[in-house]
Every structure is written in structure tokens, then in C-alpha cells.
Amino acid sequence: MTFVARLWLRLPIVARAVLIGVAVAAIGTLPWAALVSANTRHLSMVPWAVPLMAILLWLYWRYFVHGKGWPQSTGEARRRNARANAMPPEAWGPALLAGMLGLGGVLLLQGVLSRLVTLPQQRDLDVSRYPTVTVLMWVVMSAVVAGIVEETSFRGYLQRPIERRHGPVIAILITGSLFGFAHFGHPEVGVVLLPFYLAVAAVYGALAYFTDSTLPGMVLHAGGNMFSALDFFTRGRSEWQLSPEPQPLIWETGPDLAFWANVTALLIVAGLTVLAFSALARDTRNARASSAA
């Protein structure tokens, strides 16, 4: 064993998982950021960045998810850490239901937080400068990249090793914190939005933990990003806002009926989310027991 390999193995599992997870995320997302940025400046009438990214994403999937390519000695570890395990058909419905309830709860949480603190307004490119088809293609590819790359890197390569050593709660907290900090590259994103990203990471992280698969998270992540982008471009609602219009803080107006209705809805949906995830955990536990028998 080389000196570098011995030094690597001496690092705590958390440090190794963070370094690998962040690297896998960067390898998947930075090329798309560069491509779409270039596409906005050159030949923007044609979404040429999309097919190029589709090829890169296919290579990314083969290497980091399927474990193909050199070195073959790490192929099985890559496939295992990616966690894109097949799920029985009957598990998809409960998994997607739990995830959608969880994400609905996150939006309601943001509705409450928007009355407690001032949330920033999301900023993005001026879509009126580009053809509608081009923008739609960019939105779809951005959502697919986010779903595949962020779930593979954060819920797979990063969360899974920490989860196996320190349990799901610590793993999701660490993953969620890094997931939030990874979005701080956007100028409008700051510490005030960290609870939003922690809550989102908790939903996706719980899905990955209970199903031992990143596939349902990929579907919800990509679908959620696509919906949020289209909603932002059509109504101006940021992905972390329940309403497109800024709401008055309760410190200025007092807690009105709308605020208490939002709190009540949050508690109800949170309760339903807990029940849905409990049922999902029970179903997947029974399915594993049946397959092992």
C-alpha cells in the first residue's frame, strides 16, 4: 500500500466522505454551469449545451453510478456508494408519497419562516432574451443534472458512508449542511436559507436511508427543480418561498389569521409526513426480511 493510500485510510470516515462527495458533485455540476453560461453568450438561439451535457451526464452515470471504467478495482465501491439501487415496483408509490409530503411540509415551513425573517428574492437569467424552447431545454437539463448529480453525490457518496458509521441522523445533518453551503455560490443564498436546505436534505436523506436507493430522490429532486424553475420564470416565486409576494413580518403586524393557518397546515402536513415515512420504513423493512428469508 502506498503512502498516499495509507494516509487516506487514516482520515476519519466523515472527512473522506465529505471530500469524495463534494468532488463527485463538482465533477457533475461544474461542466453544466460552464456549458449553459457559454450557451447564453454564443448561439443562444440553439440550446447546443443540452446535447453536450447529455453525453457528459451519460458518462457520469456510467462511471460514478454504474461503476464502469478505470480503475476496475474501485468499480464495485463506486456502484455501491452511488446507491442507485433498484426498488420493487410496490415501493415507489409509498416512497414518492412520503417525499412529496415532506417537500410540501418544507414549503409550509418556508411560509412560516417568511413571516419571521425576510427571505431573499431569487435571481436568475433574464429569460425574455432567449427563445422559449431554448429556455425550456435549459430548465429540463438543469433539473435532470441536479436530480442525478446531487442525489448521487450527497445522498450516495457523502451520506451513505457516514450513515453506516454514525447513523442516519448525523449523516443527514452533515449532508444537509454541506448541501446548503454548496448553494451559497448563488449571490442571493445566505445563512437565512440554511434551514430550507437542511429540511430539503432531510426529506431526500430519509428517502435514501429508508429505501437504500437514490432513485426516488432523483425523481422528486428533478421534478421539484423543474417545477420551481418554471414557477419562478412565470410567477417570480423563488423556490424557497410559499408565495411570490413578500409577506409582512409578524413583528410588524402581529401573528394574524394567515400566519396561524400556515402554522396549522405545517403541523398537519408534518404529522402526515412522519406517518408516511414510518409506513415506508415498515414496508421496506418487511420487504428486506422477505427477500432474505
C-alpha positions as CSV (number, residue, x, y, z in Angstrom):
1,M,0.0,0.0,0.0
2,T,1.4,3.4,-1.0
3,F,2.0,6.2,1.5
4,V,-0.9,8.2,0.0
5,A,-3.3,5.3,0.4
6,R,-2.2,4.8,4.0
7,L,-2.7,8.5,4.7
8,W,-6.1,8.4,3.1
9,L,-7.3,5.5,5.2
10,R,-6.1,7.3,8.3
11,L,-8.6,10.1,7.7
12,P,-11.9,9.9,9.6
13,I,-14.7,8.5,7.6
14,V,-16.6,11.8,7.7
15,A,-13.6,13.6,6.2
16,R,-13.2,11.0,3.4
17,A,-17.0,11.1,2.6
18,V,-17.1,14.9,2.5
19,L,-14.0,15.1,0.2
20,I,-15.3,12.4,-2.2
21,G,-18.9,13.7,-2.1
22,V,-18.0,17.3,-2.8
23,A,-15.7,16.2,-5.6
24,V,-18.3,14.0,-7.2
25,A,-20.8,16.8,-7.0
26,A,-18.4,19.3,-8.6
27,I,-17.5,16.9,-11.4
28,G,-21.2,16.6,-12.4
29,T,-22.4,20.2,-11.9
30,L,-19.5,22.5,-13.0
31,P,-19.5,21.3,-16.6
32,W,-23.2,22.2,-16.9
33,A,-22.7,25.6,-15.3
34,A,-19.9,26.3,-17.8
35,L,-21.8,25.0,-20.8
36,V,-25.1,26.8,-20.1
37,S,-23.1,30.0,-19.4
38,A,-21.4,29.7,-22.7
39,N,-24.7,28.9,-24.4
40,T,-26.2,32.2,-23.1
41,R,-23.4,34.1,-24.8
42,H,-22.9,32.2,-28.0
43,L,-25.6,30.9,-30.4
44,S,-28.3,31.2,-27.7
45,M,-31.0,30.6,-30.4
46,V,-30.0,26.9,-30.3
47,P,-29.7,25.0,-26.9
48,W,-26.5,23.3,-28.0
49,A,-25.3,22.9,-24.4
50,V,-28.1,20.4,-23.8
51,P,-26.9,17.5,-26.0
52,L,-23.3,18.1,-24.9
53,M,-24.3,17.8,-21.3
54,A,-26.5,14.8,-22.0
55,I,-23.3,13.0,-23.3
56,L,-21.3,14.1,-20.2
57,L,-24.2,13.0,-17.9
58,W,-24.3,9.6,-19.6
59,L,-20.5,9.2,-19.0
60,Y,-21.0,10.4,-15.4
61,W,-23.7,7.8,-14.8
62,R,-21.6,5.0,-16.2
63,Y,-18.6,5.9,-14.1
64,F,-19.9,7.2,-10.8
65,V,-23.3,5.3,-10.7
66,H,-22.7,2.0,-12.6
67,G,-19.0,1.8,-11.6
68,K,-17.8,1.3,-15.1
69,G,-14.3,2.4,-16.3
70,W,-10.8,2.6,-14.9
71,P,-9.8,1.6,-12.3
72,Q,-11.8,-1.5,-12.2
73,S,-10.7,-2.2,-8.6
74,T,-12.9,0.7,-7.4
75,G,-15.9,-0.1,-9.7
76,E,-17.9,-2.0,-7.1
77,A,-17.2,0.6,-4.5
78,R,-18.4,3.4,-6.8
79,R,-21.6,1.4,-7.7
80,R,-22.3,0.7,-4.0
81,N,-21.7,4.3,-2.8
82,A,-23.8,5.7,-5.6
83,R,-26.7,3.9,-4.0
84,A,-28.9,3.9,-7.2
85,N,-30.3,0.5,-6.2
86,A,-33.4,-0.9,-7.9
87,M,-36.6,-0.7,-5.9
88,P,-39.6,-3.1,-6.1
89,P,-42.5,-1.6,-8.0
90,E,-44.7,-1.6,-4.9
91,A,-42.2,0.6,-3.0
92,W,-42.3,3.5,-5.5
93,G,-45.8,4.8,-4.5
94,P,-45.1,5.0,-0.8
95,A,-41.7,6.5,-1.4
96,L,-42.9,9.2,-3.7
97,L,-45.9,10.0,-1.4
98,A,-43.6,10.4,1.6
99,G,-41.2,12.5,-0.4
100,M,-44.0,14.8,-1.8
101,L,-45.5,15.2,1.7
102,G,-42.1,16.1,3.0
103,L,-41.4,18.7,0.3
104,G,-44.9,20.1,0.9
105,G,-44.0,20.5,4.6
106,V,-40.8,22.3,3.6
107,L,-42.7,24.8,1.6
108,L,-45.1,25.4,4.5
109,L,-42.1,25.8,6.8
110,Q,-40.8,28.5,4.5
111,G,-44.2,30.1,4.7
112,V,-43.8,30.4,8.4
113,L,-40.2,31.5,8.2
114,S,-41.1,34.2,5.7
115,R,-43.2,35.8,8.4
116,L,-40.4,35.6,10.9
117,V,-37.4,36.8,8.8
118,T,-37.0,38.5,5.4
119,L,-36.2,35.8,2.8
120,P,-34.1,36.9,-0.2
121,Q,-35.5,37.1,-3.7
122,Q,-34.1,34.5,-6.1
123,R,-32.1,35.9,-9.0
124,D,-31.6,34.2,-12.4
125,L,-31.1,35.0,-16.0
126,D,-33.5,37.2,-17.9
127,V,-35.4,34.6,-19.9
128,S,-37.0,37.2,-22.1
129,R,-33.7,37.5,-24.0
130,Y,-33.8,33.9,-25.2
131,P,-36.2,31.7,-27.2
132,T,-38.8,29.8,-25.2
133,V,-37.7,26.4,-26.5
134,T,-34.1,27.1,-25.5
135,V,-35.1,28.2,-22.0
136,L,-37.3,25.1,-21.6
137,M,-34.4,22.8,-22.7
138,W,-32.1,24.5,-20.2
139,V,-34.6,24.1,-17.4
140,V,-35.1,20.4,-18.1
141,M,-31.4,19.7,-18.3
142,S,-30.7,21.7,-15.2
143,A,-33.3,19.7,-13.3
144,V,-32.0,16.4,-14.6
145,V,-28.4,17.3,-13.7
146,A,-29.5,18.4,-10.2
147,G,-31.5,15.3,-9.6
148,I,-28.9,12.8,-10.8
149,V,-25.7,14.5,-9.6
150,E,-26.8,15.9,-6.3
151,E,-28.6,12.8,-5.2
152,T,-25.6,10.6,-6.3
153,S,-23.0,12.8,-4.6
154,F,-24.8,14.0,-1.5
155,R,-27.2,11.1,-0.6
156,G,-24.9,8.5,-2.1
157,Y,-21.2,9.1,-1.9
158,L,-21.4,11.5,1.1
159,Q,-24.4,10.3,3.2
160,R,-24.0,6.6,2.9
161,P,-20.5,6.1,4.4
162,I,-21.3,8.5,7.3
163,E,-24.7,6.8,7.8
164,R,-23.1,3.4,8.1
165,R,-20.6,4.6,10.7
166,H,-22.5,7.2,12.7
167,G,-26.2,6.6,11.9
168,P,-28.7,8.4,9.7
169,V,-29.3,11.5,11.9
170,I,-25.7,12.6,12.0
171,A,-25.3,11.7,8.3
172,I,-28.3,13.7,7.2
173,L,-27.2,16.7,9.4
174,I,-23.7,16.8,7.9
175,T,-25.0,16.2,4.3
176,G,-27.7,18.8,4.7
177,S,-25.3,21.4,6.0
178,L,-22.9,20.8,3.0
179,F,-25.9,20.7,0.7
180,G,-26.9,24.2,1.9
181,F,-23.3,25.6,1.8
182,A,-23.0,24.2,-1.8
183,H,-25.8,26.6,-2.8
184,F,-24.0,29.6,-1.3
185,G,-22.4,30.2,-4.6
186,H,-25.6,31.9,-5.7
187,P,-25.4,35.5,-4.6
188,E,-28.8,35.6,-3.0
189,V,-28.3,32.5,-0.9
190,G,-27.1,33.0,2.7
191,V,-27.4,31.6,6.2
192,V,-31.1,32.6,6.4
193,L,-31.8,29.9,3.8
194,L,-29.9,27.1,5.6
195,P,-33.0,25.8,7.4
196,F,-34.6,25.4,4.0
197,Y,-31.8,23.3,2.6
198,L,-31.5,21.3,5.8
199,A,-35.2,20.5,5.6
200,V,-34.9,19.5,1.9
201,A,-31.9,17.4,2.6
202,A,-33.7,15.7,5.5
203,V,-36.5,14.6,3.1
204,Y,-34.2,13.3,0.4
205,G,-31.8,11.8,3.0
206,A,-34.7,10.0,4.7
207,L,-35.8,8.6,1.4
208,A,-32.4,7.3,0.6
209,Y,-32.0,5.8,4.1
210,F,-35.3,4.0,4.2
211,T,-35.3,2.7,0.6
212,D,-31.5,2.3,0.4
213,S,-31.8,4.0,-3.0
214,T,-31.3,7.4,-4.5
215,L,-33.7,6.7,-7.4
216,P,-36.9,8.2,-5.7
217,G,-34.9,11.2,-4.6
218,M,-33.7,11.7,-8.2
219,V,-37.2,11.7,-9.5
220,L,-38.5,14.2,-6.9
221,H,-35.4,16.3,-7.0
222,A,-35.5,16.7,-10.8
223,G,-39.3,17.2,-10.8
224,G,-39.2,19.7,-8.0
225,N,-36.4,21.7,-9.6
226,M,-38.2,21.8,-12.9
227,F,-41.4,23.0,-11.3
228,S,-39.6,25.6,-9.2
229,A,-37.7,27.0,-12.2
230,L,-40.9,27.2,-14.4
231,D,-42.8,28.8,-11.5
232,F,-40.0,31.3,-10.9
233,F,-39.9,32.3,-14.6
234,T,-43.7,32.6,-14.9
235,R,-44.7,34.0,-11.5
236,G,-41.4,35.2,-10.0
237,R,-41.8,32.9,-6.9
238,S,-38.4,31.8,-5.5
239,E,-38.0,28.1,-4.8
240,W,-37.9,28.7,-1.1
241,Q,-41.0,30.9,-1.0
242,L,-44.5,29.8,-0.4
243,S,-45.9,33.0,-2.0
244,P,-44.5,35.1,-4.9
245,E,-45.3,38.3,-3.0
246,P,-43.3,39.3,0.2
247,Q,-45.3,38.9,3.3
248,P,-45.2,41.3,6.3
249,L,-43.3,40.1,9.3
250,I,-45.3,39.3,12.4
251,W,-43.0,41.5,14.4
252,E,-44.6,44.4,12.5
253,T,-48.2,43.3,12.1
254,G,-48.6,40.7,14.8
255,P,-49.5,37.0,14.2
256,D,-52.6,37.2,12.1
257,L,-55.0,34.5,10.9
258,A,-53.0,33.7,7.8
259,F,-49.9,33.1,9.9
260,W,-51.8,30.7,12.3
261,A,-53.4,28.9,9.3
262,N,-49.9,28.4,7.9
263,V,-48.6,27.0,11.2
264,T,-51.6,24.7,11.5
265,A,-51.1,23.4,7.9
266,L,-47.4,22.9,8.6
267,L,-48.2,20.8,11.7
268,I,-50.8,18.7,9.9
269,V,-48.5,18.0,6.9
270,A,-45.6,17.3,9.2
271,G,-47.6,14.8,11.0
272,L,-48.7,13.1,7.8
273,T,-45.1,13.1,6.6
274,V,-44.0,11.3,9.8
275,L,-46.7,8.7,9.3
276,A,-45.8,8.3,5.6
277,F,-42.1,7.8,6.3
278,S,-43.0,5.4,9.2
279,A,-45.1,3.3,6.8
280,L,-42.3,3.4,4.2
281,A,-39.7,2.3,6.8
282,R,-42.0,-0.6,7.8
283,D,-42.7,-1.7,4.3
284,T,-39.1,-1.6,3.2
285,R,-38.0,-3.5,6.4
286,N,-40.6,-6.2,5.7
287,A,-39.6,-6.4,2.0
288,R,-35.9,-6.9,3.0
289,A,-36.9,-9.6,5.6
290,S,-39.0,-11.4,2.9
291,S,-36.2,-11.3,0.4
292,A,-33.6,-12.6,3.0
293,A,-35.9,-15.5,4.0
